[in-house]
Amino acid sequence: MMIRPLPSTIRSAYVLLALSAVTVPVAGLAQQPEGAPSASPWFPTAVVFAPLIAASREVQLRGSFVFANRSTDEDFQGTNIEAEVVVGHAFPIYEIEGGEYPVHLGFEFAVFSRFFMEESTRDLIQSGFRLGMPISFRRGVWEGRVSLRHISSHIGDDFLARFPRDVNDQVSKEGVEVLLGRQFLDGFRLYAGGEANFHTNRGMSKAAGRWGAEWDPRPAPATQGNAIWPFLAGDFELPSHSGRVGGTLTGGIGFRVSEREFRAEARAHFGPSAMAQFREANERFFGLGLRIAL
């Protein structure tokens, strides 16, 4: 009997799951209040650069149901019910510099998947993978993140069975992402930056610009107890391959229960799709989701 090799998407998922099984418990060994000085430079817990709220390919743990429509013939037609699932985690590994001007070296990994929900098979449309090593820093109200990262994108087997293609649609890019943000009173943050890729294939962007704004008056964990707060955020990207701006907007209610944080959110997107195989198509979607902070 011939044993077929696992598809690369499944192999990559197994690798990421194995990494999460090892690294998430290790990262939690030194739990302490956010912002408290670290007893050791290894695995600090203070947050130097908070994850972007609205960015489509930000590392997080999130699930959403959306009504999506893409302007392409090789796809499900019309407006469809789809599910976005993001499974990932980012954490600092080493505190390069502490005190008033902290600098952290971190590690991040995530899987971004989209499913077609109008069939019993729940067809996998696409999965994307992100691996990176960010360096985060803070200087008063200014903060930044520089990430060396890999992003790859894979069409789902279910999707290819419905819409056969003549070419291998696995695409990837490696490069550097730079973000600079400024904090304001009452939870406002503005940020801008972009990416420059030293390796791309199949027409992926060599560069992209990114900017956005957030209002997130989240009470500090040091206040103890449960909490609830509203939030709004918008993220915008201009990739070099299309020259068209894509935007994602989100807003909702954040709440903290027994030191665990959740966000119930509404999401909307317009412009080029964040799924790389559909990057030439305009995509519009809106829906509801839930995000959990590990």
C-alpha atoms as one frame of an Amber mdcrd trajectory, in Angstrom:
protein
   0.000   0.000   0.000   1.378   3.414  -0.950   1.397   6.031   1.827   0.745
   9.506   0.461   2.705  12.382   2.021   0.704  14.876   4.041  -0.188  18.095
   2.193   2.116  20.962   3.113  -0.745  22.852   4.770  -1.384  19.981   7.192
   2.323  19.496   7.859   2.680  23.199   8.650  -0.327  23.060  10.976   1.200
  20.146  12.888   4.447  22.083  13.292   2.625  25.156  14.602   0.528  23.085
  17.012   3.659  21.423  18.332   5.287  24.817  18.839   2.231  26.102  20.679
   2.165  23.055  22.954   5.745  23.781  23.986   5.998  27.566  23.969   2.667
  28.698  25.436   3.172  26.864  28.773   6.806  27.999  28.949   5.817  31.617
  28.323   3.377  31.397  31.222   5.944  30.236  33.786   6.863  33.756  34.843
   3.363  35.252  35.130   3.295  38.602  36.959   1.233  41.827  36.743   1.547
  43.656  33.438   4.165  46.363  33.614   5.934  44.885  36.669   9.721  44.534
  36.438  10.908  41.091  35.387  12.904  38.984  37.857  14.740  37.453  34.878
  15.317  38.732  31.344  13.807  35.497  29.994  10.098  35.463  29.115   9.098
  38.895  30.444   5.362  39.509  30.787   5.140  43.296  30.367   3.483  44.404
  27.093   5.737  46.745  25.111   3.790  46.978  21.822   0.133  45.941  22.066
  -1.124  43.845  19.093  -3.000  45.764  16.407  -6.752  45.412  16.871  -8.048
  45.578  13.296  -5.202  44.243  11.105  -6.262  41.130   9.163  -2.963  39.258
   9.567  -2.164  40.199  13.151  -1.276  37.266  15.417  -4.224  36.540  17.725
  -6.884  34.007  18.747 -10.145  34.915  16.998 -13.198  33.500  15.247 -15.770
  35.359  13.107 -18.779  34.644  10.926 -18.908  37.005   7.932 -21.002  37.693
   4.830 -18.330  37.826   2.108 -18.310  38.715  -1.584 -15.253  38.601  -3.888
 -14.996  39.891  -7.459 -13.609  36.743  -9.089 -15.101  34.035 -11.339 -13.065
  31.185  -9.802 -14.885  31.345  -6.488 -18.242  30.942  -4.765 -20.553  33.433
  -6.412 -22.569  36.103  -4.675 -22.586  36.962  -0.992 -21.806  33.923   1.138
 -21.626  32.969   4.795 -18.010  32.235   5.663 -16.033  31.699   8.857 -12.688
  33.305   9.653 -10.579  31.408  12.183  -7.249  32.711  13.498  -5.196  30.573
  15.892  -1.935  32.097  17.019   0.128  33.461  19.868   2.869  36.060  20.287
   5.040  36.499  23.350   8.375  38.049  24.363  11.323  35.690  24.764  14.047
  37.964  26.088  14.214  41.430  27.630  17.093  43.126  25.834  16.584  46.328
  27.805  14.296  46.967  30.768  13.376  49.899  32.939  11.924  53.105  31.508
  12.833  52.247  27.903  12.091  48.520  27.452  13.153  46.489  24.415  11.900
  42.916  23.965  12.763  40.147  21.501   9.742  37.943  20.814   8.336  35.059
  18.821   5.007  34.782  16.987   3.118  32.181  15.004  -0.423  31.966  13.638
  -2.718  30.136  11.203  -5.386  32.164   9.336  -8.169  30.064   7.756 -11.377
  30.816   5.877 -14.243  28.295   5.519 -17.349  28.260   3.287 -20.232  27.616
   5.692 -23.146  27.054   3.285 -22.311  23.387   2.651 -22.227  20.520   5.123
 -18.577  19.904   4.177 -17.575  23.399   5.440 -15.106  23.755   2.556 -11.686
  25.130   3.483 -11.127  28.053   1.104  -7.632  29.091   2.135  -5.122  28.945
   4.987  -2.293  31.365   5.646   0.675  30.925   7.993   2.773  33.528   9.778
   6.034  32.987  11.658   8.082  35.862  12.974  10.590  37.262  15.449   9.590
  40.796  16.464  11.663  43.306  18.419   9.381  45.686  20.339  10.374  48.907
  22.079   8.802  51.802  23.970   9.967  55.370  24.615   7.366  57.209  26.668
   4.277  57.695  24.470   6.139  56.287  21.444   6.318  52.569  20.683   7.481
  50.419  17.815   7.828  46.903  16.460  10.309  45.553  13.902   9.551  41.992
  12.760  11.491  39.548  10.649   8.674  37.318   9.396   7.522  34.681   6.932
   3.999  34.578   5.499   2.719  31.790   3.248  -0.705  31.137   1.783  -2.279
  27.853   0.665  -5.528  27.176  -1.187  -7.714  24.634   0.627  -8.096  21.121
  -0.798 -11.893  21.450  -0.678 -11.747  24.675  -2.681  -9.456  23.136  -5.317
 -11.831  20.184  -5.709 -14.629  22.626  -6.602 -12.519  25.070  -8.620  -9.561
  23.199 -10.217  -6.548  25.295 -11.178  -3.737  24.619 -13.616  -1.002  26.051
 -11.389   0.219  25.495  -7.854  -1.241  28.372  -5.879   1.018  28.196  -2.846
   2.584  31.635  -2.417   4.887  33.096   0.189   6.941  36.098   1.171   9.743
  36.810   3.642  10.768  40.232   4.788  10.758  42.913   7.455   7.704  44.679
   8.868   8.164  47.993  10.695   5.489  49.775  12.757   5.730  52.988  14.781
   2.907  54.074  17.066   2.058  56.936  19.394  -0.213  56.715  22.411  -2.607
  59.510  23.353  -4.890  60.069  26.331  -8.041  57.973  26.799  -6.707  54.936
  24.925  -6.080  56.484  21.496  -3.240  55.146  19.352  -2.092  56.142  15.879
   0.391  53.988  13.985   2.077  53.814  10.591   4.712  51.712   8.866   4.988
  49.036   6.244   6.873  46.020   4.975   9.759  45.340   2.617  10.147  41.770
   1.351  13.447  40.301   0.219  11.733  37.159  -1.142   8.379  36.843  -2.888
   6.810  34.535  -5.472   3.862  34.525  -7.858   3.354  38.285  -7.899   3.296
  38.889  -4.159   3.976  42.463  -3.044   7.569  43.560  -2.720   6.463  46.294
  -0.343   3.363  47.658   1.373   2.407  50.649   3.475   0.223  50.349   6.597
  -1.460  52.860   8.880  -4.319  52.917  11.319  -6.009  54.311  14.409  -7.414
  52.729  17.569  -9.547  53.832  20.498  -9.217  51.257  23.252  -9.786  52.673
  26.779  -8.934  49.318  28.336  -8.516  49.459  32.129  -5.078  48.325  33.261
  -5.001  44.818  34.778  -3.448  46.355  37.882  -6.901  47.754  38.756  -7.949
  44.151  39.549 -11.457  42.752  39.212 -13.711  42.471  36.196 -14.016  45.281
  33.638 -15.889  46.247  30.475 -15.061  48.889  27.858 -15.871  49.866  24.210
 -13.303  49.926  21.413 -13.012  51.056  17.782 -10.181  50.484  15.293  -9.345
  50.851  11.612  -6.387  49.383   9.702  -5.429  50.277   6.121  -2.873  48.740
   3.757  -1.523  49.779   0.344   0.295  46.795  -1.281   2.655  47.401  -4.174
   1.203  44.615  -6.359  -2.213  46.263  -6.735  -1.781  49.918  -5.806  -5.230
  49.796  -4.181  -5.989  50.454  -0.519  -7.585  47.713   1.532  -9.165  48.520
   4.875 -10.509  46.591   7.855 -12.756  48.216  10.458 -13.745  46.733  13.785
 -15.503  47.791  16.949 -17.308  46.322  19.894 -17.076  45.592  23.588 -14.079
  44.309  25.499 -14.468  42.649  28.873 -12.258  41.075  31.509 -13.516  38.144
  33.584 -11.276  36.443  36.171  -8.183  38.036  34.568  -9.085  36.645  31.111
  -9.837  39.217  28.388 -12.367  38.887  25.555 -13.536  41.119  22.735 -16.959
  40.770  21.100 -16.591  42.628  17.821 -18.149  43.585  14.520 -15.752  43.415
  11.552 -15.890  44.825   8.028 -13.415  44.775   5.139 -13.164  46.456   1.739
 -10.540  46.453  -1.001  -8.007  43.746  -1.999  -8.485  40.486  -0.129  -6.068
  39.576   2.665  -6.087  35.995   1.281  -3.085  36.004  -1.046  -4.569  33.804
  -3.792  -7.403  36.357  -4.116  -5.163  39.432  -3.847  -6.267  40.749  -7.262
  -9.941  40.530  -6.275 -11.851  43.161  -4.365 -13.434  41.661  -1.272 -16.195
  43.036   0.904 -17.350  41.394   4.101 -19.014  42.224   7.387 -19.788  40.034
  10.345 -19.452  39.305  14.054 -16.718  37.565  16.021 -15.055  36.878  19.346
 -11.402  37.375  20.271  -9.659  35.883  23.324  -6.390  37.109  24.814  -4.127
  34.251  25.932
